[in-house]
Amino acid sequence: MHGKQNLTRSFVLIICAMGVFVLMPAFGQSSPNLRGIAGLQSGSVLFLSIKGDVSGASSLWGTDIYTLDSNVAAAAVHAGVLANGQTGIVAVVICDGLSSYSGSFRNGVQSNSWGSFDLSFRFVRLAQAPGSLAQATPSAPPATQAPPTQPAKPPVASRNLYVFDDPNVLKGNGNFKPGTVIYVQVTGRAAGAKLWGTDIYTSDSDLTGAVVHTGILSDGQTGIVKVTILPGQQSYVGSNRHNVVSLSFGSWAMSYSLEPVTQSYDRVVRMILDPGSADHIPNVTTGNSYVVWVTGSADQRSVWGTDIYTSDSPFATAAVHAGILKVGESGPVIVHVLEGQSHYEGSTRNGVTTKSFGSYGRSYSLEPAR
């Protein structure tokens, strides 16, 4: 956590009888958190004119309720009250401290987790501020918006961001093909990184070093990056960037490029490479669900069941039989691990024939990951 930071901008502070504070000036880069405002207590309300800015996200802890020393400009984007670069007036309520704060990925911003902290804050809509202060203080105008020139677009359907948390995922057997886009949670590491190329790297280059070399993450910073699988290049040119040295190399069969994550998702869901079957999921537990990256296959490996499969049936073939993936198609699949069935009925679907079987101790069903 950062220490106290002094507020260097001038502002007008109105103290109301109910102990509510109304702060009306621009709240910018020189005053990124509320920690330096004297007299704040749980229940205080501040009206802030701020500009959404994701660049301070490394100093952001929590989801919906944030530590008092979190960067307010980044929190406003994470909470969805402002877009990155948008300036507006927001209502901030000071809350009691929490015993823990959970990080999350929202609106292109990754917040961090933290333990106990003495005070917190959250955002409320101006019309919902305690005591109807938005109406009681006409000197605090609402954020201005241009009148709409066309009907509002329908809301975008909620989506999950499926993320690998293994930085060596590209070195595993993921059957990644050029054009595939995956998301990986990585901690940047400058020391000891082995990588070849600049902007486009060989597929065996360390992601931990490449994210620092590209400038997406700093050394020791953890975040989610977008990885695009590319065809192999005839040559890779090395360079020295951000204290990371990449090497030059000749032809290599496959490569990748990196980008920051900019799209907004409701939540981040952990994903693993296909371990083969439910029996091989690490620490698999009946009743739990897992997201697995699977490449569809129609080989004649034995699969038992229809819709519900024995736990030793391979995901790659079952996913084609279930109609979730085509042969050779890769993508995330949700695996629901179930109790064993007394009987499994075979069938022929989508070019795959499964077998019947009697009682088996554990089973699973599959669902498309959306």
C-alpha atoms as a printed R data frame, in Angstrom:
    type eleno elety resid chain resno       x       y       z
1   ATOM     1    CA   MET     A     1   0.000   0.000   0.000
2   ATOM     2    CA   HIS     A     2   1.113   3.526  -0.630
3   ATOM     3    CA   GLY     A     3   1.707   5.922   2.220
4   ATOM     4    CA   LYS     A     4  -0.216   9.123   2.708
5   ATOM     5    CA   GLN     A     5  -0.167  11.467  -0.246
6   ATOM     6    CA   ASN     A     6  -0.750  15.190   0.146
7   ATOM     7    CA   LEU     A     7  -3.562  16.875  -1.729
8   ATOM     8    CA   THR     A     8  -1.991  19.600  -3.800
9   ATOM     9    CA   ARG     A     9  -5.036  20.928  -5.627
10  ATOM    10    CA   SER     A    10  -7.130  23.732  -4.188
11  ATOM    11    CA   PHE     A    11 -10.757  22.898  -3.450
12  ATOM    12    CA   VAL     A    12 -13.883  24.138  -1.721
13  ATOM    13    CA   LEU     A    13 -14.967  22.000   1.230
14  ATOM    14    CA   ILE     A    14 -18.498  22.373   2.603
15  ATOM    15    CA   ILE     A    15 -19.192  20.704   5.957
16  ATOM    16    CA   CYS     A    16 -22.888  19.958   6.380
17  ATOM    17    CA   ALA     A    17 -24.659  19.486   9.694
18  ATOM    18    CA   MET     A    18 -25.017  15.770   9.180
19  ATOM    19    CA   GLY     A    19 -21.276  15.344   8.836
20  ATOM    20    CA   VAL     A    20 -21.272  15.030   5.068
21  ATOM    21    CA   PHE     A    21 -18.470  16.518   3.038
22  ATOM    22    CA   VAL     A    22 -19.015  17.906  -0.441
23  ATOM    23    CA   LEU     A    23 -15.899  18.351  -2.549
24  ATOM    24    CA   MET     A    24 -16.367  20.068  -5.873
25  ATOM    25    CA   PRO     A    25 -13.109  20.751  -7.766
26  ATOM    26    CA   ALA     A    26 -11.304  18.647 -10.315
27  ATOM    27    CA   PHE     A    27  -9.622  15.719  -8.599
28  ATOM    28    CA   GLY     A    28  -6.667  14.773 -10.730
29  ATOM    29    CA   GLN     A    29  -3.278  13.133 -10.969
30  ATOM    30    CA   SER     A    30  -1.807  15.118  -8.081
31  ATOM    31    CA   SER     A    31  -4.417  13.792  -5.648
32  ATOM    32    CA   PRO     A    32  -5.091  10.166  -6.656
33  ATOM    33    CA   ASN     A    33  -6.574   8.980  -3.361
34  ATOM    34    CA   LEU     A    34  -8.674  10.195  -0.447
35  ATOM    35    CA   ARG     A    35  -6.205   9.340   2.285
36  ATOM    36    CA   GLY     A    36  -4.931  12.877   2.689
37  ATOM    37    CA   ILE     A    37  -8.328  14.504   3.352
38  ATOM    38    CA   ALA     A    38  -8.596  15.245   7.063
39  ATOM    39    CA   GLY     A    39 -11.739  14.429   9.022
40  ATOM    40    CA   LEU     A    40 -13.125  11.657   6.849
41  ATOM    41    CA   GLN     A    41 -15.217   9.096   8.688
42  ATOM    42    CA   SER     A    42 -17.643   6.329   7.837
43  ATOM    43    CA   GLY     A    43 -20.796   7.896   6.375
44  ATOM    44    CA   SER     A    44 -19.090  10.948   4.888
45  ATOM    45    CA   VAL     A    45 -20.100  11.732   1.312
46  ATOM    46    CA   LEU     A    46 -17.967  13.549  -1.238
47  ATOM    47    CA   PHE     A    47 -18.974  14.895  -4.629
48  ATOM    48    CA   LEU     A    48 -15.884  14.779  -6.803
49  ATOM    49    CA   SER     A    49 -15.227  16.100 -10.270
50  ATOM    50    CA   ILE     A    50 -12.704  13.597 -11.618
51  ATOM    51    CA   LYS     A    51 -11.396  12.192 -14.857
52  ATOM    52    CA   GLY     A    52 -11.436   8.410 -15.256
53  ATOM    53    CA   ASP     A    53  -7.862   7.180 -15.632
54  ATOM    54    CA   VAL     A    54  -6.809   3.520 -15.726
55  ATOM    55    CA   SER     A    55  -3.096   4.327 -15.483
56  ATOM    56    CA   GLY     A    56  -3.303   4.251 -11.682
57  ATOM    57    CA   ALA     A    57  -4.764   0.737 -11.512
58  ATOM    58    CA   SER     A    58  -1.669  -0.668  -9.809
59  ATOM    59    CA   SER     A    59  -2.818   1.292  -6.725
60  ATOM    60    CA   LEU     A    60  -6.363  -0.074  -6.666
61  ATOM    61    CA   TRP     A    61  -7.574  -2.589  -4.082
62  ATOM    62    CA   GLY     A    62 -11.050  -4.084  -3.893
63  ATOM    63    CA   THR     A    63 -14.239  -4.534  -5.926
64  ATOM    64    CA   ASP     A    64 -17.246  -2.203  -5.476
65  ATOM    65    CA   ILE     A    65 -15.809  -1.284  -2.064
66  ATOM    66    CA   TYR     A    66 -12.214  -0.043  -2.252
67  ATOM    67    CA   THR     A    67  -9.512   0.764   0.308
68  ATOM    68    CA   LEU     A    68  -9.411   4.465   1.168
69  ATOM    69    CA   ASP     A    69  -5.947   4.851  -0.376
70  ATOM    70    CA   SER     A    70  -7.012   3.330  -3.702
71  ATOM    71    CA   ASN     A    71  -6.612   5.482  -6.801
72  ATOM    72    CA   VAL     A    72 -10.026   7.125  -7.210
73  ATOM    73    CA   ALA     A    73  -9.681   7.787 -10.938
74  ATOM    74    CA   ALA     A    74  -8.936   4.121 -11.647
75  ATOM    75    CA   ALA     A    75 -11.654   2.978  -9.232
76  ATOM    76    CA   ALA     A    76 -14.250   5.058 -11.083
77  ATOM    77    CA   VAL     A    77 -13.480   3.208 -14.324
78  ATOM    78    CA   HIS     A    78 -13.344  -0.189 -12.578
79  ATOM    79    CA   ALA     A    79 -16.722   0.490 -10.936
80  ATOM    80    CA   GLY     A    80 -18.239   1.620 -14.232
81  ATOM    81    CA   VAL     A    81 -19.201   5.132 -13.114
82  ATOM    82    CA   LEU     A    82 -16.833   6.765 -15.624
83  ATOM    83    CA   ALA     A    83 -15.118   5.639 -18.792
84  ATOM    84    CA   ASN     A    84 -11.375   5.984 -19.196
85  ATOM    85    CA   GLY     A    85 -10.711   9.618 -20.120
86  ATOM    86    CA   GLN     A    86 -14.250  10.752 -19.221
87  ATOM    87    CA   THR     A    87 -14.658  13.644 -16.773
88  ATOM    88    CA   GLY     A    88 -17.721  13.877 -14.556
89  ATOM    89    CA   ILE     A    89 -19.053  14.380 -11.047
90  ATOM    90    CA   VAL     A    90 -19.298  11.255  -8.905
91  ATOM    91    CA   ALA     A    91 -20.657  10.670  -5.411
92  ATOM    92    CA   VAL     A    92 -18.308   8.794  -3.078
93  ATOM    93    CA   VAL     A    93 -19.429   7.365   0.262
94  ATOM    94    CA   ILE     A    94 -16.836   6.634   2.951
95  ATOM    95    CA   CYS     A    95 -17.398   3.204   4.540
96  ATOM    96    CA   ASP     A    96 -16.024   1.207   7.432
97  ATOM    97    CA   GLY     A    97 -12.854  -0.715   6.764
98  ATOM    98    CA   LEU     A    98 -13.093  -4.363   5.736
99  ATOM    99    CA   SER     A    99 -11.110  -7.369   6.878
100 ATOM   100    CA   SER     A   100 -10.261  -8.185   3.252
101 ATOM   101    CA   TYR     A   101 -10.690  -6.761  -0.238
102 ATOM   102    CA   SER     A   102 -11.021  -8.948  -3.329
103 ATOM   103    CA   GLY     A   103  -9.514  -7.869  -6.625
104 ATOM   104    CA   SER     A   104 -11.257  -8.388  -9.968
105 ATOM   105    CA   PHE     A   105 -11.123  -7.475 -13.645
106 ATOM   106    CA   ARG     A   106 -13.776  -5.013 -14.795
107 ATOM   107    CA   ASN     A   107 -14.078  -2.514 -17.616
108 ATOM   108    CA   GLY     A   108 -10.501  -3.107 -18.697
109 ATOM   109    CA   VAL     A   109  -9.121  -2.502 -15.184
110 ATOM   110    CA   GLN     A   110  -7.530  -5.119 -12.926
111 ATOM   111    CA   SER     A   111  -7.884  -4.304  -9.221
112 ATOM   112    CA   ASN     A   112  -5.825  -6.022  -6.532
113 ATOM   113    CA   SER     A   113  -6.712  -8.012  -3.437
114 ATOM   114    CA   TRP     A   114  -5.698  -6.819   0.028
115 ATOM   115    CA   GLY     A   115  -6.150  -7.673   3.678
116 ATOM   116    CA   SER     A   116  -7.523  -5.454   6.438
117 ATOM   117    CA   PHE     A   117  -7.710  -1.665   6.000
118 ATOM   118    CA   ASP     A   118  -9.152   0.993   8.304
119 ATOM   119    CA   LEU     A   119 -11.525   2.839   5.927
120 ATOM   120    CA   SER     A   120 -13.105   2.187   2.538
121 ATOM   121    CA   PHE     A   121 -15.114   3.999  -0.101
122 ATOM   122    CA   ARG     A   122 -17.713   3.159  -2.704
123 ATOM   123    CA   PHE     A   123 -19.510   5.033  -5.468
124 ATOM   124    CA   VAL     A   124 -23.245   5.803  -5.565
125 ATOM   125    CA   ARG     A   125 -25.372   7.434  -8.205
126 ATOM   126    CA   LEU     A   126 -26.022  11.092  -7.439
127 ATOM   127    CA   ALA     A   127 -29.760  10.538  -7.059
128 ATOM   128    CA   GLN     A   128 -29.097   7.787  -4.508
129 ATOM   129    CA   ALA     A   129 -26.615   9.595  -2.277
130 ATOM   130    CA   PRO     A   130 -27.546   9.417   1.435
131 ATOM   131    CA   GLY     A   131 -29.806  12.281   2.537
132 ATOM   132    CA   SER     A   132 -30.678  13.133  -1.086
133 ATOM   133    CA   LEU     A   133 -27.700  15.462  -1.110
134 ATOM   134    CA   ALA     A   134 -27.826  15.724  -4.878
135 ATOM   135    CA   GLN     A   135 -31.096  17.616  -4.454
136 ATOM   136    CA   ALA     A   136 -30.110  19.447  -1.253
137 ATOM   137    CA   THR     A   137 -26.980  20.984  -2.792
138 ATOM   138    CA   PRO     A   138 -27.906  22.727  -6.052
139 ATOM   139    CA   SER     A   139 -24.331  24.022  -6.241
140 ATOM   140    CA   ALA     A   140 -23.291  20.479  -7.159
141 ATOM   141    CA   PRO     A   141 -24.511  20.115 -10.747
142 ATOM   142    CA   PRO     A   142 -24.845  16.689 -12.296
143 ATOM   143    CA   ALA     A   143 -22.337  15.616 -14.909
144 ATOM   144    CA   THR     A   144 -23.402  17.105 -18.211
145 ATOM   145    CA   GLN     A   145 -24.191  14.828 -21.099
146 ATOM   146    CA   ALA     A   146 -25.025  15.674 -24.688
147 ATOM   147    CA   PRO     A   147 -28.615  14.840 -25.617
148 ATOM   148    CA   PRO     A   148 -28.856  11.520 -27.431
149 ATOM   149    CA   THR     A   149 -29.023  11.773 -31.201
150 ATOM   150    CA   GLN     A   150 -30.194   8.196 -31.699
151 ATOM   151    CA   PRO     A   151 -31.921   5.485 -29.666
152 ATOM   152    CA   ALA     A   152 -29.730   3.908 -27.024
153 ATOM   153    CA   LYS     A   153 -28.180   0.591 -27.955
154 ATOM   154    CA   PRO     A   154 -29.442  -2.472 -26.099
155 ATOM   155    CA   PRO     A   155 -27.215  -3.587 -23.216
156 ATOM   156    CA   VAL     A   156 -24.425  -5.978 -24.111
157 ATOM   157    CA   ALA     A   157 -24.953  -9.518 -22.825
158 ATOM   158    CA   SER     A   158 -22.827 -10.409 -19.839
159 ATOM   159    CA   ARG     A   159 -19.648 -12.337 -20.581
160 ATOM   160    CA   ASN     A   160 -16.876 -14.023 -18.705
161 ATOM   161    CA   LEU     A   161 -13.176 -13.644 -19.385
162 ATOM   162    CA   TYR     A   162 -11.593 -17.096 -19.424
163 ATOM   163    CA   VAL     A   163  -8.003 -16.804 -18.284
164 ATOM   164    CA   PHE     A   164  -5.045 -19.161 -17.971
165 ATOM   165    CA   ASP     A   165  -3.012 -18.523 -14.838
166 ATOM   166    CA   ASP     A   166  -0.037 -20.604 -16.020
167 ATOM   167    CA   PRO     A   167   2.588 -18.380 -17.697
168 ATOM   168    CA   ASN     A   168   3.995 -21.472 -19.445
169 ATOM   169    CA   VAL     A   169   0.689 -22.244 -21.158
170 ATOM   170    CA   LEU     A   170   2.141 -21.682 -24.635
171 ATOM   171    CA   LYS     A   171   4.751 -24.346 -23.946
172 ATOM   172    CA   GLY     A   172   2.072 -26.928 -23.108
173 ATOM   173    CA   ASN     A   173   0.002 -29.051 -25.454
174 ATOM   174    CA   GLY     A   174  -2.749 -26.541 -26.130
175 ATOM   175    CA   ASN     A   175  -2.920 -27.134 -29.896
176 ATOM   176    CA   PHE     A   176  -2.933 -23.371 -30.369
177 ATOM   177    CA   LYS     A   177  -3.287 -22.337 -34.005
178 ATOM   178    CA   PRO     A   178  -2.451 -19.011 -35.691
179 ATOM   179    CA   GLY     A   179  -5.285 -16.567 -35.128
180 ATOM   180    CA   THR     A   180  -6.201 -17.994 -31.723
181 ATOM   181    CA   VAL     A   181  -6.594 -15.412 -28.951
182 ATOM   182    CA   ILE     A   182  -6.163 -16.391 -25.307
183 ATOM   183    CA   TYR     A   183  -5.862 -14.461 -22.050
184 ATOM   184    CA   VAL     A   184  -3.179 -15.187 -19.488
185 ATOM   185    CA   GLN     A   185  -2.556 -13.831 -15.998
186 ATOM   186    CA   VAL     A   186   1.146 -13.095 -15.714
187 ATOM   187    CA   THR     A   187   3.548 -11.544 -13.237
188 ATOM   188    CA   GLY     A   188   6.215  -9.556 -15.054
189 ATOM   189    CA   ARG     A   189   9.793 -10.668 -14.484
190 ATOM   190    CA   ALA     A   190  12.798  -8.908 -15.937
191 ATOM   191    CA   ALA     A   191  15.545 -11.075 -14.442
192 ATOM   192    CA   GLY     A   192  16.387 -14.354 -16.130
193 ATOM   193    CA   ALA     A   193  13.764 -14.101 -18.858
194 ATOM   194    CA   LYS     A   194  14.525 -15.969 -22.066
195 ATOM   195    CA   LEU     A   195  12.863 -14.533 -25.142
196 ATOM   196    CA   TRP     A   196  13.481 -14.024 -28.827
197 ATOM   197    CA   GLY     A   197  12.040 -11.222 -30.912
198 ATOM   198    CA   THR     A   198  10.565  -7.748 -30.506
199 ATOM   199    CA   ASP     A   199   6.781  -7.232 -30.412
200 ATOM   200    CA   ILE     A   200   6.479 -10.632 -32.105
201 ATOM   201    CA   TYR     A   201   8.131 -13.389 -30.081
202 ATOM   202    CA   THR     A   202   8.885 -17.060 -30.668
203 ATOM   203    CA   SER     A   203   6.232 -19.306 -29.111
204 ATOM   204    CA   ASP     A   204   8.739 -20.650 -26.564
205 ATOM   205    CA   SER     A   205   9.657 -17.172 -25.294
206 ATOM   206    CA   ASP     A   206   8.907 -16.550 -21.613
207 ATOM   207    CA   LEU     A   207   5.645 -14.642 -21.230
208 ATOM   208    CA   THR     A   208   6.862 -13.269 -17.898
209 ATOM   209    CA   GLY     A   209   9.694 -11.457 -19.653
210 ATOM   210    CA   ALA     A   210   7.808 -10.550 -22.820
211 ATOM   211    CA   VAL     A   211   5.126  -8.595 -20.910
212 ATOM   212    CA   VAL     A   212   7.860  -6.412 -19.386
213 ATOM   213    CA   HIS     A   213   9.778  -6.114 -22.663
214 ATOM   214    CA   THR     A   214   6.635  -4.843 -24.446
215 ATOM   215    CA   GLY     A   215   5.877  -2.410 -21.605
216 ATOM   216    CA   ILE     A   216   2.460  -3.879 -20.790
217 ATOM   217    CA   LEU     A   217   3.476  -4.808 -17.240
218 ATOM   218    CA   SER     A   218   6.342  -3.673 -15.056
219 ATOM   219    CA   ASP     A   219   8.729  -5.990 -13.248
220 ATOM   220    CA   GLY     A   220   6.807  -7.644 -10.403
221 ATOM   221    CA   GLN     A   221   3.396  -6.378 -11.553
222 ATOM   222    CA   THR     A   222   0.621  -8.937 -12.055
223 ATOM   223    CA   GLY     A   223  -2.044  -8.512 -14.699
224 ATOM   224    CA   ILE     A   224  -3.991 -10.147 -17.497
225 ATOM   225    CA   VAL     A   225  -2.697  -9.853 -21.059
226 ATOM   226    CA   LYS     A   226  -4.189 -10.699 -24.423
227 ATOM   227    CA   VAL     A   227  -2.065 -13.191 -26.366
228 ATOM   228    CA   THR     A   228  -2.573 -13.625 -30.112
229 ATOM   229    CA   ILE     A   229  -1.040 -16.720 -31.695
230 ATOM   230    CA   LEU     A   230   0.701 -15.916 -34.992
231 ATOM   231    CA   PRO     A   231   2.338 -17.927 -37.778
232 ATOM   232    CA   GLY     A   232   6.043 -18.563 -37.564
233 ATOM   233    CA   GLN     A   233   8.394 -15.824 -38.766
234 ATOM   234    CA   GLN     A   234  11.480 -16.152 -40.928
235 ATOM   235    CA   SER     A   235  13.496 -14.178 -38.395
236 ATOM   236    CA   TYR     A   236  13.124 -12.539 -35.003
237 ATOM   237    CA   VAL     A   237  15.024  -9.363 -34.124
238 ATOM   238    CA   GLY     A   238  16.179  -8.885 -30.540
239 ATOM   239    CA   SER     A   239  16.266  -5.615 -28.622
240 ATOM   240    CA   ASN     A   240  16.739  -4.064 -25.183
241 ATOM   241    CA   ARG     A   241  13.559  -2.624 -23.666
242 ATOM   242    CA   HIS     A   242  12.548  -1.844 -20.096
243 ATOM   243    CA   ASN     A   243  15.685  -3.586 -18.773
244 ATOM   244    CA   VAL     A   244  14.813  -6.818 -20.578
245 ATOM   245    CA   VAL     A   245  17.071  -8.062 -23.369
246 ATOM   246    CA   SER     A   246  15.504 -10.215 -26.055
247 ATOM   247    CA   LEU     A   247  17.629 -12.148 -28.535
248 ATOM   248    CA   SER     A   248  17.563 -12.484 -32.300
249 ATOM   249    CA   PHE     A   249  16.744 -15.800 -33.932
250 ATOM   250    CA   GLY     A   250  16.115 -17.334 -37.334
251 ATOM   251    CA   SER     A   251  13.049 -19.210 -38.477
252 ATOM   252    CA   TRP     A   252  10.657 -20.547 -35.812
253 ATOM   253    CA   ALA     A   253   7.413 -22.414 -36.432
254 ATOM   254    CA   MET     A   254   5.017 -20.302 -34.369
255 ATOM   255    CA   SER     A   255   4.973 -16.930 -32.619
256 ATOM   256    CA   TYR     A   256   2.802 -14.606 -30.566
257 ATOM   257    CA   SER     A   257   2.114 -10.951 -29.879
258 ATOM   258    CA   LEU     A   258   0.809  -9.247 -26.730
259 ATOM   259    CA   GLU     A   259  -1.730  -6.522 -26.011
260 ATOM   260    CA   PRO     A   260  -3.320  -5.056 -22.885
261 ATOM   261    CA   VAL     A   261  -6.868  -6.216 -22.162
262 ATOM   262    CA   THR     A   262  -9.256  -3.397 -23.061
263 ATOM   263    CA   GLN     A   263 -12.679  -5.033 -23.290
264 ATOM   264    CA   SER     A   264 -15.043  -5.197 -20.333
265 ATOM   265    CA   TYR     A   265 -16.119  -8.477 -18.753
266 ATOM   266    CA   ASP     A   266 -18.272  -9.323 -15.776
267 ATOM   267    CA   ARG     A   267 -15.809 -11.669 -14.128
268 ATOM   268    CA   VAL     A   268 -12.568 -13.555 -14.646
269 ATOM   269    CA   VAL     A   269 -12.803 -17.356 -14.719
270 ATOM   270    CA   ARG     A   270  -9.742 -19.590 -14.375
271 ATOM   271    CA   MET     A   271  -9.109 -22.012 -17.238
272 ATOM   272    CA   ILE     A   272  -6.772 -25.003 -17.594
273 ATOM   273    CA   LEU     A   273  -5.349 -26.912 -20.544
274 ATOM   274    CA   ASP     A   274  -7.047 -30.195 -21.387
275 ATOM   275    CA   PRO     A   275  -5.687 -32.819 -18.960
276 ATOM   276    CA   GLY     A   276  -7.348 -35.611 -20.939
277 ATOM   277    CA   SER     A   277 -10.377 -36.446 -18.831
278 ATOM   278    CA   ALA     A   278 -12.115 -35.481 -15.595
279 ATOM   279    CA   ASP     A   279 -10.060 -38.067 -13.721
280 ATOM   280    CA   HIS     A   280  -6.920 -36.072 -14.536
281 ATOM   281    CA   ILE     A   281  -8.099 -32.629 -13.414
282 ATOM   282    CA   PRO     A   282  -5.805 -31.661 -10.507
283 ATOM   283    CA   ASN     A   283  -7.616 -32.047  -7.177
284 ATOM   284    CA   VAL     A   284 -10.876 -32.809  -8.982
285 ATOM   285    CA   THR     A   285 -13.949 -32.702  -6.734
286 ATOM   286    CA   THR     A   286 -17.393 -34.097  -7.473
287 ATOM   287    CA   GLY     A   287 -19.923 -31.273  -7.648
288 ATOM   288    CA   ASN     A   288 -17.430 -28.704  -8.913
289 ATOM   289    CA   SER     A   289 -17.231 -27.195 -12.389
290 ATOM   290    CA   TYR     A   290 -14.051 -26.464 -14.335
291 ATOM   291    CA   VAL     A   291 -13.261 -24.572 -17.523
292 ATOM   292    CA   VAL     A   292 -10.990 -26.574 -19.814
293 ATOM   293    CA   TRP     A   293  -9.350 -25.574 -23.105
294 ATOM   294    CA   VAL     A   294 -10.212 -28.452 -25.439
295 ATOM   295    CA   THR     A   295  -9.463 -29.261 -29.081
296 ATOM   296    CA   GLY     A   296 -12.189 -31.392 -30.644
297 ATOM   297    CA   SER     A   297 -11.188 -34.828 -31.901
298 ATOM   298    CA   ALA     A   298 -12.986 -37.693 -33.612
299 ATOM   299    CA   ASP     A   299 -10.367 -40.340 -32.969
300 ATOM   300    CA   GLN     A   300 -11.644 -43.678 -31.833
301 ATOM   301    CA   ARG     A   301 -10.548 -43.476 -28.225
302 ATOM   302    CA   SER     A   302 -13.209 -44.975 -26.015
303 ATOM   303    CA   VAL     A   303 -15.958 -42.685 -24.754
304 ATOM   304    CA   TRP     A   304 -18.804 -44.015 -22.639
305 ATOM   305    CA   GLY     A   305 -22.174 -42.323 -22.303
306 ATOM   306    CA   THR     A   306 -24.397 -39.713 -23.923
307 ATOM   307    CA   ASP     A   307 -24.638 -36.190 -22.462
308 ATOM   308    CA   ILE     A   308 -23.316 -37.668 -19.219
309 ATOM   309    CA   TYR     A   309 -19.983 -39.443 -19.713
310 ATOM   310    CA   THR     A   310 -17.794 -41.612 -17.499
311 ATOM   311    CA   SER     A   311 -15.064 -39.564 -15.829
312 ATOM   312    CA   ASP     A   312 -12.338 -41.403 -17.776
313 ATOM   313    CA   SER     A   313 -13.847 -40.478 -21.165
314 ATOM   314    CA   PRO     A   314 -11.598 -38.032 -23.077
315 ATOM   315    CA   PHE     A   315 -12.895 -34.466 -23.273
316 ATOM   316    CA   ALA     A   316 -11.669 -33.984 -26.851
317 ATOM   317    CA   THR     A   317 -13.957 -36.685 -28.262
318 ATOM   318    CA   ALA     A   318 -16.873 -36.110 -25.882
319 ATOM   319    CA   ALA     A   319 -16.969 -32.410 -26.838
320 ATOM   320    CA   VAL     A   320 -17.476 -33.339 -30.501
321 ATOM   321    CA   HIS     A   321 -20.065 -35.995 -29.617
322 ATOM   322    CA   ALA     A   322 -21.944 -33.416 -27.508
323 ATOM   323    CA   GLY     A   323 -21.889 -30.906 -30.376
324 ATOM   324    CA   ILE     A   324 -19.898 -28.291 -28.472
325 ATOM   325    CA   LEU     A   325 -16.792 -28.392 -30.687
326 ATOM   326    CA   LYS     A   326 -16.073 -29.519 -34.220
327 ATOM   327    CA   VAL     A   327 -13.114 -31.718 -35.069
328 ATOM   328    CA   GLY     A   328  -9.976 -29.565 -34.887
329 ATOM   329    CA   GLU     A   329 -11.801 -26.653 -33.263
330 ATOM   330    CA   SER     A   330 -10.386 -25.362 -29.975
331 ATOM   331    CA   GLY     A   331 -12.047 -23.402 -27.223
332 ATOM   332    CA   PRO     A   332 -13.101 -23.256 -23.573
333 ATOM   333    CA   VAL     A   333 -15.574 -25.897 -22.402
334 ATOM   334    CA   ILE     A   334 -17.271 -26.044 -18.995
335 ATOM   335    CA   VAL     A   335 -16.954 -29.453 -17.326
336 ATOM   336    CA   HIS     A   336 -19.441 -30.302 -14.572
337 ATOM   337    CA   VAL     A   337 -18.094 -33.178 -12.476
338 ATOM   338    CA   LEU     A   338 -20.955 -35.398 -11.318
339 ATOM   339    CA   GLU     A   339 -21.546 -38.433  -9.184
340 ATOM   340    CA   GLY     A   340 -21.295 -41.836 -10.810
341 ATOM   341    CA   GLN     A   341 -24.254 -43.254 -12.734
342 ATOM   342    CA   SER     A   342 -25.632 -46.792 -12.605
343 ATOM   343    CA   HIS     A   343 -25.645 -46.974 -16.408
344 ATOM   344    CA   TYR     A   344 -24.229 -45.040 -19.373
345 ATOM   345    CA   GLU     A   345 -25.949 -45.269 -22.748
346 ATOM   346    CA   GLY     A   346 -23.877 -45.081 -25.930
347 ATOM   347    CA   SER     A   347 -24.947 -43.348 -29.145
348 ATOM   348    CA   THR     A   348 -23.714 -41.938 -32.445
349 ATOM   349    CA   ARG     A   349 -23.619 -38.174 -32.809
350 ATOM   350    CA   ASN     A   350 -21.643 -35.774 -34.971
351 ATOM   351    CA   GLY     A   351 -19.537 -38.572 -36.420
352 ATOM   352    CA   VAL     A   352 -18.559 -39.945 -33.002
353 ATOM   353    CA   THR     A   353 -19.837 -43.247 -31.615
354 ATOM   354    CA   THR     A   354 -19.780 -43.682 -27.844
355 ATOM   355    CA   LYS     A   355 -20.212 -46.931 -25.944
356 ATOM   356    CA   SER     A   356 -22.612 -48.106 -23.269
357 ATOM   357    CA   PHE     A   357 -21.345 -49.087 -19.845
358 ATOM   358    CA   GLY     A   358 -22.655 -50.162 -16.473
359 ATOM   359    CA   SER     A   359 -21.994 -48.531 -13.127
360 ATOM   360    CA   TYR     A   360 -19.029 -46.147 -12.855
361 ATOM   361    CA   GLY     A   361 -17.901 -44.155  -9.851
362 ATOM   362    CA   ARG     A   362 -17.818 -40.637 -11.306
363 ATOM   363    CA   SER     A   363 -19.053 -38.841 -14.413
364 ATOM   364    CA   TYR     A   364 -19.237 -35.448 -16.099
365 ATOM   365    CA   SER     A   365 -21.347 -33.353 -18.435
366 ATOM   366    CA   LEU     A   366 -20.214 -30.597 -20.798
367 ATOM   367    CA   GLU     A   367 -21.494 -27.095 -21.502
368 ATOM   368    CA   PRO     A   368 -20.310 -24.429 -23.963
369 ATOM   369    CA   ALA     A   369 -18.356 -21.653 -22.244
370 ATOM   370    CA   ARG     A   370 -19.851 -18.268 -23.109
